[in-house]
Amino acid sequence: MLFTGGTSGIGLGLALRFAEAGNTVIVAGRRKELLDRIVAEHPGISALQLDVADPASIAAAYETVRRDHPQLDVLVTMAGIMQPEDLRDPGHLAVAEATVTTNLLGPIRTVNAFLPLLLSQDDATIATVSSGLAFVPLPATPTYNATKAAIHSWTESLRVQLAGSSVQVVELVPPAVRTDLMPGHADDESAMPLEEYLTETFNILQSQPDVREVLVDRVRFLRFAEVEGRYDDVLALLSGRAS
Ligand SMILES: NC(=O)c1ccc[n+]([C@@H]2O[C@H](COP(=O)([O-])OP(=O)(O)OC[C@H]3O[C@@H](n4cnc5c(N)ncnc54)[C@H](OP(=O)(O)O)[C@@H]3O)[C@@H](O)[C@H]2O)c1
């Protein structure tokens, strides 16, 4: 199993759970010091330095995995960034561009690179990572929400295009979870504790092998806001103007 965005937070947590369950796990990310520490603390886990914003880095990672782990059968495109943007400040454009490059082009380029290897296996899985904010936006992070909505849509098409192949497609849709994704997020009492999220997610993946969207209970509030007629109220809540 290869986890991009495996150096911290949800990616590292899930990687450790799957490694404990006996899977061969590779964690990938930019921060070399974290990769070194993970390998030192968890013998058996492999590490790979990868910047998903850099096509050359993705190509190099693919060559390394193809050589060292030709049996790779699970790709989890977890890498992502989340930053606030003030759309009236022209400076927001740099954040918008970096967010699209990492959160949207990153998974598209990574899947593009690894798909031939995954299709060559008898049974394989691609797991993408969207967000509850794909379904109702948090106005403080406009481009982040937009990339996650795009990942949801792209994943739906990927699943249809790969139907009948050996590659299954699953989408993780996390709610707010206490990680370092944004400053202060790890201490946000309204966000789900990381270990609780990992346990619920791991249990869904283990017990529902054909699941299309991994929805922990806490994300249903966002995921089904529109179909349940609550969209405007939830958007108002996320805008800080709850009625
Ligand atoms: N926590 C939440 O509330 C929440 C909710 C919904 C969805 N999600 C999604 O869950 C995923 C994981 O986030 P998290 O909450 O676990 O936050 P996190 O701890 O900040 O993890 C983000 C991971 O992405 C990696 N990453 C970022 N940019 C990268 C790049 N250019 N190349 C390679 N790796 C990169 C980071 O590693 P390096 O810095 O070492 O590169 C890190 O491992 C993200 O896609 C996020 O959007 C999180």
The ligand as an SDF file (V2000), in Angstrom:
LIG
                    3D

 48 52  0  0  0  0  0  0  0  0999 V2000
   -8.1380   16.8790    8.8920 N   0  0  0  0  0  0  0  0  0  0  0  0
   -9.2860   17.2260    8.3170 C   0  0  0  0  0  0  0  0  0  0  0  0
  -10.1250   17.9070    8.9340 O   0  0  0  0  0  0  0  0  0  0  0  0
   -9.6050   16.7710    6.9220 C   0  0  0  0  0  0  0  0  0  0  0  0
  -10.9350   16.8170    6.4890 C   0  0  0  0  0  0  0  0  0  0  0  0
  -11.2460   16.4190    5.1960 C   0  0  0  0  0  0  0  0  0  0  0  0
  -10.2320   15.9930    4.3500 C   0  0  0  0  0  0  0  0  0  0  0  0
   -8.9450   15.9530    4.7940 N   0  0  0  0  0  0  0  0  0  0  0  0
   -7.9030   15.5350    3.8540 C   0  0  0  0  0  0  0  0  0  0  0  0
   -7.1310   14.5020    4.4110 O   0  0  0  0  0  0  0  0  0  0  0  0
   -5.8320   14.5400    3.8190 C   0  0  0  0  0  0  0  0  0  0  0  0
   -4.7920   14.4530    4.9170 C   0  0  0  0  0  0  0  0  0  0  0  0
   -4.8350   15.6360    5.7000 O   0  0  0  0  0  0  0  0  0  0  0  0
   -4.5420   15.6430    7.2710 P   0  0  0  0  0  0  0  0  0  0  0  0
   -5.7260   16.2090    7.9250 O   0  0  0  0  0  0  0  0  0  0  0  0
   -4.0350   14.3320    7.7060 O   0  0  0  0  0  0  0  0  0  0  0  0
   -3.4180   16.8010    7.3750 O   0  0  0  0  0  0  0  0  0  0  0  0
   -1.8230   16.7180    7.5020 P   0  0  0  0  0  0  0  0  0  0  0  0
   -1.4140   16.0570    8.7610 O   0  0  0  0  0  0  0  0  0  0  0  0
   -1.3530   18.1230    7.2440 O   0  0  0  0  0  0  0  0  0  0  0  0
   -1.4040   15.7740    6.3050 O   0  0  0  0  0  0  0  0  0  0  0  0
   -1.1990   16.2390    5.0030 C   0  0  0  0  0  0  0  0  0  0  0  0
   -0.2470   15.2870    4.3400 C   0  0  0  0  0  0  0  0  0  0  0  0
   -0.1010   15.6890    2.9730 O   0  0  0  0  0  0  0  0  0  0  0  0
    1.2670   15.7460    2.6730 C   0  0  0  0  0  0  0  0  0  0  0  0
    1.5120   16.7000    1.6140 N   0  0  0  0  0  0  0  0  0  0  0  0
    1.1040   17.9950    1.5220 C   0  0  0  0  0  0  0  0  0  0  0  0
    1.5820   18.5390    0.3980 N   0  0  0  0  0  0  0  0  0  0  0  0
    2.2840   17.5660   -0.2340 C   0  0  0  0  0  0  0  0  0  0  0  0
    3.0270   17.5220   -1.4460 C   0  0  0  0  0  0  0  0  0  0  0  0
    3.1510   18.5860   -2.2550 N   0  0  0  0  0  0  0  0  0  0  0  0
    3.6200   16.3580   -1.7980 N   0  0  0  0  0  0  0  0  0  0  0  0
    3.5020   15.2630   -1.0070 C   0  0  0  0  0  0  0  0  0  0  0  0
    2.8360   15.2520    0.1620 N   0  0  0  0  0  0  0  0  0  0  0  0
    2.2380   16.3990    0.5250 C   0  0  0  0  0  0  0  0  0  0  0  0
    1.9700   16.0970    3.9790 C   0  0  0  0  0  0  0  0  0  0  0  0
    3.2990   15.6210    3.9610 O   0  0  0  0  0  0  0  0  0  0  0  0
    4.6190   16.5340    3.7530 P   0  0  0  0  0  0  0  0  0  0  0  0
    4.3410   17.8700    4.3710 O   0  0  0  0  0  0  0  0  0  0  0  0
    5.6900   15.7450    4.4480 O   0  0  0  0  0  0  0  0  0  0  0  0
    4.8030   16.5960    2.2800 O   0  0  0  0  0  0  0  0  0  0  0  0
    1.1340   15.2940    4.9650 C   0  0  0  0  0  0  0  0  0  0  0  0
    1.6220   13.9690    5.0460 O   0  0  0  0  0  0  0  0  0  0  0  0
   -5.7700   15.8240    2.9890 C   0  0  0  0  0  0  0  0  0  0  0  0
   -6.0050   15.5130    1.6280 O   0  0  0  0  0  0  0  0  0  0  0  0
   -6.9150   16.6350    3.5360 C   0  0  0  0  0  0  0  0  0  0  0  0
   -7.4300   17.5530    2.5960 O   0  0  0  0  0  0  0  0  0  0  0  0
   -8.6060   16.3120    6.0530 C   0  0  0  0  0  0  0  0  0  0  0  0
  1  2  1  0
  2  3  2  0
  2  4  1  0
  4  5  1  0
  4 48  2  0
  5  6  2  0
  6  7  1  0
  7  8  2  0
  8  9  1  0
  8 48  1  0
  9 10  1  0
  9 46  1  0
 10 11  1  0
 11 12  1  0
 11 44  1  0
 12 13  1  0
 13 14  1  0
 14 15  2  0
 14 16  1  0
 14 17  1  0
 17 18  1  0
 18 19  2  0
 18 20  1  0
 18 21  1  0
 21 22  1  0
 22 23  1  0
 23 24  1  0
 23 42  1  0
 24 25  1  0
 25 26  1  0
 25 36  1  0
 26 27  1  0
 26 35  1  0
 27 28  2  0
 28 29  1  0
 29 30  1  0
 29 35  2  0
 30 31  1  0
 30 32  2  0
 32 33  1  0
 33 34  2  0
 34 35  1  0
 36 37  1  0
 36 42  1  0
 37 38  1  0
 38 39  2  0
 38 40  1  0
 38 41  1  0
 42 43  1  0
 44 45  1  0
 44 46  1  0
 46 47  1  0
M  CHG  2   8   1  16  -1
M  END
$$$$
